[in-house]
Amino acid sequence: MDTPKSSKPTHTPMTQFPAANGELLIGGQPLSRIAARVGRTPFYAYDRALLTRRVAHLREHLPPTIKLHYAMKANPMPALVGHMAGLVDGIDVASAGELKVALDAGADPAEISFAGPGKQDNELRQAVAAGILVNIESFREVDILAKAAQELGLPARVAVRVNPDFELKSSGMKMGGGPKQFGVDAEQVPKLLARIGDAQLAFEGFHLFAGSQNLKADSIIEAQRQCFDLALRLAEDAPGPVKFLNLGGGFGIPYFPGEQPLDIAPVGDNLKAIVEEAAVKLPHTEIVIELGRYLVGEAGLYVCRVLDRKISRGHPFLVTDGGLHQHLSASGNFGQIIRKNYPVAIGTRMEDTPRETASVVGPLCTPLDLLADRMELPPAQPGDLVVIYQSGAYGLTASPEKFLGHPAAVEVLV
């Protein structure tokens, strides 16, 4: 008896954006109306109601004492950062440029932290002047911060970013464990803590981040547990009480066929147990979860317009005005080893039932400019709008926008 073949995996349903009268809705408005409001394509559209809903969903599952920080490298659009600043407890930045956006958005400097393996001297001085927390990632930073604090007459608030001796299993991008440019190796941290004490910096705690884009709750739980246990050990050598413990994030969202959304409930239960233990073993500590992609990724769409429909040896190509120069990750050139399709739809033909196998490409003179490879889509014509879901994180600012000199994309918060 033949074993039935397994069906081809499909994308998890993209239900966050409804449709009406054949058009996708963003913020309750038809896609074509949003396009007319923007004035041109391509553009990114972020739905503020979805952003608010995601934070509320997360709050339902996290212990109330957990602080939630937004890692703005995921999406630094100023209007979006301003919206997020009113929802979360703090902002994590990765440059002085991001720091300016966070401060302009009204984020509380006391709840801004700064991470990055290559902080420049002037950026560290700016951080001290702003009164934010610096996650130290090398011995070099200690002396620079001490000098800035002395010259400015201000305390240099610091935490130690630790490169743990383990990795976040099943993560899309590993940022801890083994040799890494991020943080200070766990075995070197006691020596660094002594240097911080000698330099009289205002020590506040630890930042541990093992990896990102993880859809497996068990792996995240294991990493959080290991990070907490490591922090307990390192706290024995700290020059002061641990006030701040950033356990990182790593929460992923489904992008590709066969992927399922992260089950956040067991992650929240695990954090509740950690909070209860911390109340006894680290009684002065606020525990922070730092998330970027998970908070904003599903609330964004990339929208481009079909310029041409070409048939090459029987295969339809939809040539659009958008491409890898504006959405590098959707093209498969931002960390994918084997290219996979993001969820894609024809946003102006949401109710069309006929389907064809077609490819969506951009205007660039390179075969890498591929937004959808042989996907089942309604037959589209010039003027139709193509939408790429899961585009709220690592989109425009993570792309080589100036490549080949095409116009810039627009961003709107709806």
Secondary structure, 3 states (H helix, E strand, C coil): CCCCCCCCCCCCCCCCCCEECCEEEECCEEHHHHHHHHCCCCEEEECHHHHHHHHHHHHHHCCCCCEEEEEHHHCCCHHHHHHHHCCCCEEEECCHHHHHHHHHCCCCHHHEEECCCCCCHHHHHHHHHHCCEEEECCCHHHHHHHHHHHHHCCCCEEEEEEECCCCCCCCCEECCCCCCCCCEEHHHHHHHHHHHHHCCCEEEEEEECCEECECCHHHHHHHHHHHHHHHHHHHCCCCCCCCEEECCCCECCCCCCCCCCCCHHHHHHHHHHHHHHHHHHCCCCEEEEEECHHHHHHHEEEEEEEEEEEEECCEEEEEECCCCCCCCCCCCCCCCCCCCCCCEEECCCCCCCCCEEEEEECCCCCCCCEEEEEEEECCCCCCCEEEECCCCCCCHHHCCCCHHHCCCCEEEEC
